[in-house]
């Protein structure tokens, strides 16, 4: 859980540095989503994919033109959302 919370603390400034939408409320929502996803998926604590899915679900407000980068192997799709690119960079 500490790693996920650290991820939130590092992602927020990086998103703002790239002028991407990210508020403190979005990060609070991502934290709640990660906890809920972990419980739904039967995890004791949120795992990496729980955190990434929660952040994506909290920050991306429009339809995606490419799959989530952590859901497949290979080269990143050229239409990947900039928020997702910042997350995996």
C-alpha positions in Angstrom: 0.0 0.0 0.0 2.9 2.4 0.7 4.2 1.9 -2.8 0.8 2.9 -4.2 0.6 5.9 -2.1 4.1 6.9 -3.1 3.0 6.5 -6.7 0.2 8.9 -6.2 2.6 11.4 -4.6 5.0 11.3 -7.5 2.4 11.1 -10.3 0.5 14.3 -9.4 3.4 16.7 -9.8 4.5 14.9 -13.0 1.1 15.3 -14.5 0.9 18.9 -13.5 4.4 19.5 -15.0 3.1 18.2 -18.3 0.0 20.4 -18.0 -2.3 17.4 -17.8 -5.4 17.6 -15.7 -4.9 16.2 -12.2 -6.3 17.6 -8.9 -5.9 16.6 -5.3 -9.5 15.3 -5.5 -8.6 13.1 -8.4 -5.8 11.6 -6.4 -8.2 11.0 -3.4 -10.6 9.3 -5.8 -7.8 7.2 -7.2 -6.9 6.1 -3.7 -10.5 5.0 -2.9 -10.8 3.3 -6.3 -7.6 1.3 -5.7 -8.9 0.1 -2.3 -12.2 -0.9 -3.8 -10.6 -2.6 -6.8 -8.3 -4.6 -4.5 -11.3 -5.7 -2.4 -13.3 -6.6 -5.5 -10.4 -8.6 -6.9 -9.8 -10.4 -3.7 -6.5 -8.8 -2.8 -5.5 -8.1 0.8 -3.8 -4.8 -0.3 -3.9 -3.0 -3.7 -1.5 -4.5 -6.2 0.3 -2.6 -9.0 -2.6 -3.1 -11.5 -5.1 -2.0 -8.9 -3.3 1.3 -8.5 -2.8 1.8 -12.2 -6.4 1.0 -13.1 -7.6 3.3 -10.3 -5.5 6.2 -11.4 -6.6 5.7 -15.0 -10.2 5.5 -14.0 -10.0 8.6 -11.9 -8.1 10.8 -14.3 -9.2 9.9 -17.8 -12.6 11.4 -18.5 -13.1 10.5 -22.1 -13.1 7.3 -24.1 -9.7 5.7 -24.8 -8.5 5.2 -28.3 -6.0 2.5 -27.3 -5.9 -0.2 -24.6 -4.3 0.5 -21.2 -0.5 0.0 -21.8 -0.1 -2.5 -18.9 -2.9 -4.7 -20.4 -0.7 -6.0 -23.3 2.8 -6.7 -24.3 4.7 -5.0 -27.1 5.1 -1.5 -28.4 3.0 1.2 -26.9 0.1 2.1 -29.2 0.5 5.6 -30.8 -3.0 6.7 -29.6 -2.2 6.0 -26.0 -3.6 8.8 -23.7 -0.9 11.2 -22.5 -1.9 10.6 -18.9 -1.2 6.9 -19.3 2.1 7.7 -20.9 3.1 9.8 -17.9 2.0 7.0 -15.6 4.3 4.4 -17.2 7.2 6.7 -18.0 
